Each structure stands twice: as C-alpha cells, then as structure tokens.
Amino acid sequence: MLYTEIENTIQSFDFKQISEERKGVLQPLVDFIQNKANSRQEIRLNLICTHNSRRSHLSQVWAQTAAAYYTIKNVSCYSGGTEATALFPMAAETLELSGFKVKTLSDGKNPVYTIKFSANKLPVIGFSKTYDDDFNPESEFAAIMTCSQADGGCPFIAGAEKRIPITFEDPKISDGTPQQKQIYQERSLQIGTEMFYVFSKIKQ
C-alpha cells in the first residue's frame, strides 16, 4: 500500500498525454524490464544524470514506486551522476508535495535522505553519487540516461547490460525564479507519469 497522498497524485497521471513518439522512447525500458521479468531475473535500473541532483533522483524514486504499485517483483532502482554534487533541496521538497515522506539522515555538503512511498516498504536512500559508486550495482543493470549531457558525455557505462536514453528537461532552469516550485512539480509529475506508464505495460 502506498501512502494515500501518493495514491491521490497517481490518479492525476494520464497516459494519453504521452505522445506516440515519447512512448517509442520509453519502449526499450519496457522491453528490458519485461525480458527480465519473463526470466525471473533481478531488474536493476540505474538512472543517470550529470550531477545526480534532480532528474535522476526523481526518476529513481518514481520508478521504484511504480514497481511497488504494479507489484513487479525484484526491482531495484538506483541513481548516479557523472559527478557527485548534492540532492537539490527543491527536488526533495517536490517529492514531499506528492506525498512522499522525506527524512534527512545526515546534513553537510551532500546530505543523505530517506524517501518513503509506503509505510511497510524500504525507503529509497537519496544522496548524490557517481553512477559507478559502490552503492550502485557493478553489472547486470540498465543505464537510463535522464539528461542529454550525461547521454552525450558518457557513451560507455561500465557494467551496463543496456543503455537507454530517456531524457527530461532540467527543472534547474527555474531556480531562483517565482516559477521554480511549479516547474519542479511539472517535471516530477511528467517523470512519474512516464515511469508508471512503463511499469503498467509489464505483463506478469
């Protein structure tokens, strides 16, 4: 069971808003998950962005939540960057607005958060790290490139079984503007809708 506030957010997801072209972009991820599910293998997704501060975390959290919602087993979602910075506070705040329970485990330059979507499920651990950090899988994972910089700058991801570009516009462009909260929310809901669409296609 997801938290009620998250369930309410999910009700706003409209798969009809996803264009056919975008569904084509998402299809390789559907195929990867389906193939793993068919052979009852572990499904490891490493969502990668340049700084592992915004889009990759939002994607990781929504993907893990979607897997739980559709009861797809053996799914572990990770995130990383081409460099480590910090999980941007507005990204954590945006998840809270959608009903996630976010707790700060440690402060500092690179804070560590727990992000819970259900009272009885393990939380997602959120902090900025490189994609090849010890916290992340070494092999047998799909590398999902959530930003064009990381996609262009990292043609090779060591250990990745498959590399899938699914890029999102950076909400960072709104930082320091009156539209910041709205833009982050829009991006988070877009990512949530698309990750839920992907997992809704998985046949068990």
Phi and psi restraints in degrees (value plus and minus 20) as a CYANA .aco file:
   2 LEU   PHI    -101.4   -61.4
   2 LEU   PSI     142.0   182.0
   3 TYR   PHI     -80.3   -40.3
   3 TYR   PSI     125.3   165.3
   4 THR   PHI     -76.4   -36.4
   4 THR   PSI     -60.6   -20.6
   5 GLU   PHI     -83.4   -43.4
   5 GLU   PSI     -56.3   -16.3
   6 ILE   PHI     -90.0   -50.0
   6 ILE   PSI     -62.3   -22.3
   7 GLU   PHI     -75.1   -35.1
   7 GLU   PSI     -61.8   -21.8
   8 ASN   PHI     -84.3   -44.3
   8 ASN   PSI     -60.5   -20.5
   9 THR   PHI     -82.2   -42.2
   9 THR   PSI     -62.2   -22.2
  10 ILE   PHI     -81.5   -41.5
  10 ILE   PSI     -52.9   -12.9
  11 GLN   PHI     -80.1   -40.1
  11 GLN   PSI     -43.0    -3.0
  12 SER   PHI    -103.6   -63.6
  12 SER   PSI     -29.9    10.1
  13 PHE   PHI     -90.3   -50.3
  13 PHE   PSI     107.6   147.6
  14 ASP   PHI    -144.3  -104.3
  14 ASP   PSI      83.8   123.8
  15 PHE   PHI     -84.5   -44.5
  15 PHE   PSI     -41.2    -1.2
  16 LYS   PHI     -86.8   -46.8
  16 LYS   PSI     -40.0     0.0
  17 GLN   PHI     -94.7   -54.7
  17 GLN   PSI     -34.5     5.5
  18 ILE   PHI    -104.0   -64.0
  18 ILE   PSI     100.9   140.9
  19 SER   PHI     -87.5   -47.5
  19 SER   PSI     139.8   179.8
  20 GLU   PHI     -81.2   -41.2
  20 GLU   PSI     -57.1   -17.1
  21 GLU   PHI     -82.6   -42.6
  21 GLU   PSI     -63.2   -23.2
  22 ARG   PHI     -88.3   -48.3
  22 ARG   PSI     -57.1   -17.1
  23 LYS   PHI     -80.7   -40.7
  23 LYS   PSI     -53.9   -13.9
  24 GLY   PHI     -84.4   -44.4
  24 GLY   PSI     -56.0   -16.0
  25 VAL   PHI     -87.4   -47.4
  25 VAL   PSI     -56.9   -16.9
  26 LEU   PHI     -99.8   -59.8
  26 LEU   PSI     -41.0    -1.0
  27 GLN   PHI     -77.8   -37.8
  27 GLN   PSI     -61.8   -21.8
  28 PRO   PHI     -78.9   -38.9
  28 PRO   PSI     -51.1   -11.1
  29 LEU   PHI     -92.3   -52.3
  29 LEU   PSI     -60.5   -20.5
  30 VAL   PHI     -76.6   -36.6
  30 VAL   PSI     -67.0   -27.0
  31 ASP   PHI     -83.0   -43.0
  31 ASP   PSI     -62.7   -22.7
  32 PHE   PHI     -81.0   -41.0
  32 PHE   PSI     -68.8   -28.8
  33 ILE   PHI     -84.7   -44.7
  33 ILE   PSI     -63.1   -23.1
  34 GLN   PHI     -82.3   -42.3
  34 GLN   PSI     -63.5   -23.5
  35 ASN   PHI     -81.9   -41.9
  35 ASN   PSI     -61.5   -21.5
  36 LYS   PHI     -86.5   -46.5
  36 LYS   PSI     -62.4   -22.4
  37 ALA   PHI     -84.1   -44.1
  37 ALA   PSI     -61.0   -21.0
  38 ASN   PHI     -79.5   -39.5
  38 ASN   PSI     -59.1   -19.1
  39 SER   PHI    -116.5   -76.5
  39 SER   PSI      -7.5    32.5
  40 ARG   PHI      33.4    73.4
  40 ARG   PSI      20.8    60.8
  41 GLN   PHI    -119.6   -79.6
  41 GLN   PSI     142.4   182.4
  42 GLU   PHI     -81.9   -41.9
  42 GLU   PSI     118.8   158.8
  43 ILE   PHI    -129.5   -89.5
  43 ILE   PSI      87.7   127.7
  44 ARG   PHI    -133.3   -93.3
  44 ARG   PSI     103.5   143.5
  45 LEU   PHI    -139.2   -99.2
  45 LEU   PSI     105.1   145.1
  46 ASN   PHI    -132.7   -92.7
  46 ASN   PSI      89.8   129.8
  47 LEU   PHI    -113.5   -73.5
  47 LEU   PSI     100.2   140.2
  48 ILE   PHI    -139.6   -99.6
  48 ILE   PSI     115.0   155.0
  49 CYS   PHI    -159.4  -119.4
  49 CYS   PSI     152.4   192.4
  50 THR   PHI     -80.2   -40.2
  50 THR   PSI     -73.7   -33.7
  51 HIS   PHI    -126.1   -86.1
  51 HIS   PSI     -18.8    21.2
  52 ASN   PHI      25.4    65.4
  52 ASN   PSI      32.8    72.8
  53 SER   PHI    -145.4  -105.4
  53 SER   PSI     -45.5    -5.5
  54 ARG   PHI    -154.0  -114.0
  54 ARG   PSI    -102.1   -62.1
  55 ARG   PHI     -80.6   -40.6
  55 ARG   PSI     -60.8   -20.8
  56 SER   PHI     -86.3   -46.3
  56 SER   PSI     -56.9   -16.9
  57 HIS   PHI     -89.5   -49.5
  57 HIS   PSI     -64.5   -24.5
  58 LEU   PHI     -79.2   -39.2
  58 LEU   PSI     -61.5   -21.5
  59 SER   PHI     -86.4   -46.4
  59 SER   PSI     -63.1   -23.1
  60 GLN   PHI     -79.7   -39.7
  60 GLN   PSI     -69.0   -29.0
  61 VAL   PHI     -85.8   -45.8
  61 VAL   PSI     -65.8   -25.8
  62 TRP   PHI     -87.5   -47.5
  62 TRP   PSI     -56.7   -16.7
  63 ALA   PHI     -85.2   -45.2
  63 ALA   PSI     -64.2   -24.2
  64 GLN   PHI     -84.3   -44.3
  64 GLN   PSI     -57.8   -17.8
  65 THR   PHI     -87.1   -47.1
  65 THR   PSI     -61.7   -21.7
  66 ALA   PHI     -83.2   -43.2
  66 ALA   PSI     -59.7   -19.7
  67 ALA   PHI     -81.1   -41.1
  67 ALA   PSI     -61.8   -21.8
  68 ALA   PHI     -87.4   -47.4
  68 ALA   PSI     -62.1   -22.1
  69 TYR   PHI     -81.7   -41.7
  69 TYR   PSI     -62.4   -22.4
  70 TYR   PHI    -113.2   -73.2
  70 TYR   PSI     -10.4    29.6
  71 THR   PHI      27.8    67.8
  71 THR   PSI      26.3    66.3
  72 ILE   PHI    -106.8   -66.8
  72 ILE   PSI     100.4   140.4
  73 LYS   PHI    -100.9   -60.9
  73 LYS   PSI     141.3   181.3
  74 ASN   PHI      39.8    79.8
  74 ASN   PSI      15.9    55.9
  75 VAL   PHI    -123.1   -83.1
  75 VAL   PSI     104.4   144.4
  76 SER   PHI    -144.3  -104.3
  76 SER   PSI     100.1   140.1
  77 CYS   PHI    -127.4   -87.4
  77 CYS   PSI     115.8   155.8
  78 TYR   PHI    -147.5  -107.5
  78 TYR   PSI     150.2   190.2
  79 SER   PHI    -166.4  -126.4
  79 SER   PSI     137.4   177.4
  80 GLY   PHI    -184.2  -144.2
  80 GLY   PSI     152.6   192.6
  81 GLY   PHI    -151.3  -111.3
  81 GLY   PSI     154.1   194.1
  82 THR   PHI     -98.7   -58.7
  82 THR   PSI     -36.5     3.5
  83 GLU   PHI    -167.1  -127.1
  83 GLU   PSI     137.8   177.8
  84 ALA   PHI    -117.6   -77.6
  84 ALA   PSI     115.7   155.7
  85 THR   PHI    -149.7  -109.7
  85 THR   PSI    -115.0   -75.0
  86 ALA   PHI    -183.2  -143.2
  86 ALA   PSI     130.6   170.6
  87 LEU   PHI     -88.4   -48.4
  87 LEU   PSI      99.7   139.7
  88 PHE   PHI     -86.7   -46.7
  88 PHE   PSI     109.5   149.5
  89 PRO   PHI     -72.7   -32.7
  89 PRO   PSI     -55.9   -15.9
  90 MET   PHI     -86.6   -46.6
  90 MET   PSI     -49.3    -9.3
  91 ALA   PHI     -86.5   -46.5
  91 ALA   PSI     -62.9   -22.9
  92 ALA   PHI     -85.0   -45.0
  92 ALA   PSI     -62.7   -22.7
  93 GLU   PHI     -82.2   -42.2
  93 GLU   PSI     -59.0   -19.0
  94 THR   PHI     -83.2   -43.2
  94 THR   PSI     -60.3   -20.3
  95 LEU   PHI     -85.0   -45.0
  95 LEU   PSI     -58.0   -18.0
  96 GLU   PHI     -80.4   -40.4
  96 GLU   PSI     -58.8   -18.8
  97 LEU   PHI     -83.1   -43.1
  97 LEU   PSI     -46.7    -6.7
  98 SER   PHI    -109.5   -69.5
  98 SER   PSI     -20.3    19.7
  99 GLY   PHI      89.7   129.7
  99 GLY   PSI     -20.7    19.3
 100 PHE   PHI     -93.8   -53.8
 100 PHE   PSI     127.5   167.5
 101 LYS   PHI    -118.5   -78.5
 101 LYS   PSI      93.4   133.4
 102 VAL   PHI    -130.4   -90.4
 102 VAL   PSI     108.8   148.8
 103 LYS   PHI    -148.4  -108.4
 103 LYS   PSI     116.5   156.5
 104 THR   PHI    -107.3   -67.3
 104 THR   PSI      98.9   138.9
 105 LEU   PHI    -105.1   -65.1
 105 LEU   PSI     -58.5   -18.5
 106 SER   PHI    -168.2  -128.2
 106 SER   PSI     121.7   161.7
 107 ASP   PHI    -111.1   -71.1
 107 ASP   PSI    -189.9  -149.9
 108 GLY   PHI      97.8   137.8
 108 GLY   PSI    -186.3  -146.3
 109 LYS   PHI     -87.4   -47.4
 109 LYS   PSI     -49.9    -9.9
 110 ASN   PHI    -150.7  -110.7
 110 ASN   PSI      59.3    99.3
 111 PRO   PHI     -83.1   -43.1
 111 PRO   PSI     134.6   174.6
 112 VAL   PHI    -132.0   -92.0
 112 VAL   PSI     108.7   148.7
 113 TYR   PHI    -138.2   -98.2
 113 TYR   PSI     131.4   171.4
 114 THR   PHI    -125.2   -85.2
 114 THR   PSI     116.3   156.3
 115 ILE   PHI    -145.0  -105.0
 115 ILE   PSI      89.5   129.5
 116 LYS   PHI    -124.8   -84.8
 116 LYS   PSI     117.1   157.1
 117 PHE   PHI    -131.6   -91.6
 117 PHE   PSI     -28.7    11.3
 118 SER   PHI    -171.7  -131.7
 118 SER   PSI     126.2   166.2
 119 ALA   PHI     -84.0   -44.0
 119 ALA   PSI     -49.0    -9.0
 120 ASN   PHI    -133.1   -93.1
 120 ASN   PSI      -6.9    33.1
 121 LYS   PHI    -131.4   -91.4
 121 LYS   PSI     133.3   173.3
 122 LEU   PHI     -80.0   -40.0
 122 LEU   PSI     120.6   160.6
 123 PRO   PHI     -95.1   -55.1
 123 PRO   PSI     138.7   178.7
 124 VAL   PHI     -99.8   -59.8
 124 VAL   PSI     113.1   153.1
 125 ILE   PHI    -111.7   -71.7
 125 ILE   PSI      98.4   138.4
 126 GLY   PHI    -129.5   -89.5
 126 GLY   PSI      96.1   136.1
 127 PHE   PHI    -179.1  -139.1
 127 PHE   PSI     140.0   180.0
 128 SER   PHI    -103.1   -63.1
 128 SER   PSI     115.1   155.1
 129 LYS   PHI    -176.1  -136.1
 129 LYS   PSI     142.8   182.8
 130 THR   PHI     -96.9   -56.9
 130 THR   PSI     137.6   177.6
 131 TYR   PHI     -82.7   -42.7
 131 TYR   PSI     -44.2    -4.2
 132 ASP   PHI    -120.4   -80.4
 132 ASP   PSI      -1.7    38.3
 133 ASP   PHI     -79.8   -39.8
 133 ASP   PSI     132.4   172.4
 134 ASP   PHI     -78.8   -38.8
 134 ASP   PSI     -43.4    -3.4
 135 PHE   PHI     -87.5   -47.5
 135 PHE   PSI     -44.1    -4.1
 136 ASN   PHI    -118.4   -78.4
 136 ASN   PSI     142.9   182.9
 137 PRO   PHI     -88.9   -48.9
 137 PRO   PSI     129.6   169.6
 138 GLU   PHI    -106.8   -66.8
 138 GLU   PSI     -49.2    -9.2
 139 SER   PHI    -175.1  -135.1
 139 SER   PSI     154.6   194.6
 140 GLU   PHI      36.3    76.3
 140 GLU   PSI      28.4    68.4
 141 PHE   PHI    -156.7  -116.7
 141 PHE   PSI     140.6   180.6
 142 ALA   PHI    -115.6   -75.6
 142 ALA   PSI     110.4   150.4
 143 ALA   PHI    -113.5   -73.5
 143 ALA   PSI      93.5   133.5
 144 ILE   PHI    -124.5   -84.5
 144 ILE   PSI      94.3   134.3
 145 MET   PHI    -108.1   -68.1
 145 MET   PSI      89.2   129.2
 146 THR   PHI    -112.7   -72.7
 146 THR   PSI     -21.8    18.2
 147 CYS   PHI    -160.3  -120.3
 147 CYS   PSI     128.3   168.3
 148 SER   PHI     -87.3   -47.3
 148 SER   PSI     -49.6    -9.6
 149 GLN   PHI     -83.6   -43.6
 149 GLN   PSI     -67.4   -27.4
 150 ALA   PHI     -87.5   -47.5
 150 ALA   PSI     -56.3   -16.3
 151 ASP   PHI     -83.7   -43.7
 151 ASP   PSI     -64.0   -24.0
 152 GLY   PHI     -95.5   -55.5
 152 GLY   PSI     -56.2   -16.2
 153 GLY   PHI    -103.5   -63.5
 153 GLY   PSI     -34.9     5.1
 154 CYS   PHI    -145.4  -105.4
 154 CYS   PSI      54.1    94.1
 155 PRO   PHI     -85.3   -45.3
 155 PRO   PSI     -42.0    -2.0
 156 PHE   PHI    -148.2  -108.2
 156 PHE   PSI     103.9   143.9
 157 ILE   PHI    -133.3   -93.3
 157 ILE   PSI      90.9   130.9
 158 ALA   PHI     -78.9   -38.9
 158 ALA   PSI     112.8   152.8
 159 GLY   PHI      67.8   107.8
 159 GLY   PSI     -33.4     6.6
 160 ALA   PHI     -92.1   -52.1
 160 ALA   PSI     113.2   153.2
 161 GLU   PHI     -98.4   -58.4
 161 GLU   PSI     -53.6   -13.6
 162 LYS   PHI    -168.9  -128.9
 162 LYS   PSI     127.0   167.0
 163 ARG   PHI    -140.0  -100.0
 163 ARG   PSI     100.9   140.9
 164 ILE   PHI    -145.8  -105.8
 164 ILE   PSI      92.2   132.2
 165 PRO   PHI    -101.1   -61.1
 165 PRO   PSI      98.7   138.7
 166 ILE   PHI    -153.1  -113.1
 166 ILE   PSI      66.6   106.6
 167 THR   PHI    -112.5   -72.5
 167 THR   PSI     127.8   167.8
 168 PHE   PHI    -145.0  -105.0
 168 PHE   PSI     129.7   169.7
 169 GLU   PHI     -88.6   -48.6
 169 GLU   PSI     120.3   160.3
 170 ASP   PHI     -96.4   -56.4
 170 ASP   PSI     100.9   140.9
 171 PRO   PHI     -88.4   -48.4
 171 PRO   PSI     -30.7     9.3
 172 LYS   PHI     -75.8   -35.8
 172 LYS   PSI     -46.4    -6.4
 173 ILE   PHI     -78.9   -38.9
 173 ILE   PSI     -40.4    -0.4
 174 SER   PHI    -114.8   -74.8
 174 SER   PSI     -23.2    16.8
 175 ASP   PHI     -76.1   -36.1
 175 ASP   PSI     112.3   152.3
 176 GLY   PHI      61.0   101.0
 176 GLY   PSI     -15.6    24.4
 177 THR   PHI    -129.4   -89.4
 177 THR   PSI     142.1   182.1
 178 PRO   PHI     -84.2   -44.2
 178 PRO   PSI     -39.0     1.0
 179 GLN   PHI    -106.8   -66.8
 179 GLN   PSI     -20.6    19.4
 180 GLN   PHI     -73.3   -33.3
 180 GLN   PSI     -73.0   -33.0
 181 LYS   PHI     -78.6   -38.6
 181 LYS   PSI     -63.6   -23.6
 182 GLN   PHI     -84.9   -44.9
 182 GLN   PSI     -64.1   -24.1
 183 ILE   PHI     -85.4   -45.4
 183 ILE   PSI     -62.8   -22.8
 184 TYR   PHI     -83.0   -43.0
 184 TYR   PSI     -61.5   -21.5
 185 GLN   PHI     -83.4   -43.4
 185 GLN   PSI     -64.3   -24.3
 186 GLU   PHI     -79.5   -39.5
 186 GLU   PSI     -64.7   -24.7
 187 ARG   PHI     -86.5   -46.5
 187 ARG   PSI     -63.0   -23.0
 188 SER   PHI     -80.3   -40.3
 188 SER   PSI     -63.5   -23.5
 189 LEU   PHI     -89.4   -49.4
 189 LEU   PSI     -54.0   -14.0
 190 GLN   PHI     -83.1   -43.1
 190 GLN   PSI     -67.8   -27.8
 191 ILE   PHI     -82.2   -42.2
 191 ILE   PSI     -64.1   -24.1
 192 GLY   PHI     -79.5   -39.5
 192 GLY   PSI     -66.8   -26.8
 193 THR   PHI     -79.1   -39.1
 193 THR   PSI     -65.1   -25.1
 194 GLU   PHI     -90.5   -50.5
 194 GLU   PSI     -57.7   -17.7
 195 MET   PHI     -88.8   -48.8
 195 MET   PSI     -57.8   -17.8
 196 PHE   PHI     -87.7   -47.7
 196 PHE   PSI     -57.3   -17.3
 197 TYR   PHI     -79.1   -39.1
 197 TYR   PSI     -67.9   -27.9
 198 VAL   PHI     -76.1   -36.1
 198 VAL   PSI     -72.0   -32.0
 199 PHE   PHI     -91.9   -51.9
 199 PHE   PSI     -43.9    -3.9
 200 SER   PHI     -88.3   -48.3
 200 SER   PSI     -40.5    -0.5
 201 LYS   PHI    -105.2   -65.2
 201 LYS   PSI     -29.7    10.3
 202 ILE   PHI     -98.8   -58.8
 202 ILE   PSI     104.7   144.7
 203 LYS   PHI    -116.0   -76.0
 203 LYS   PSI     115.0   155.0
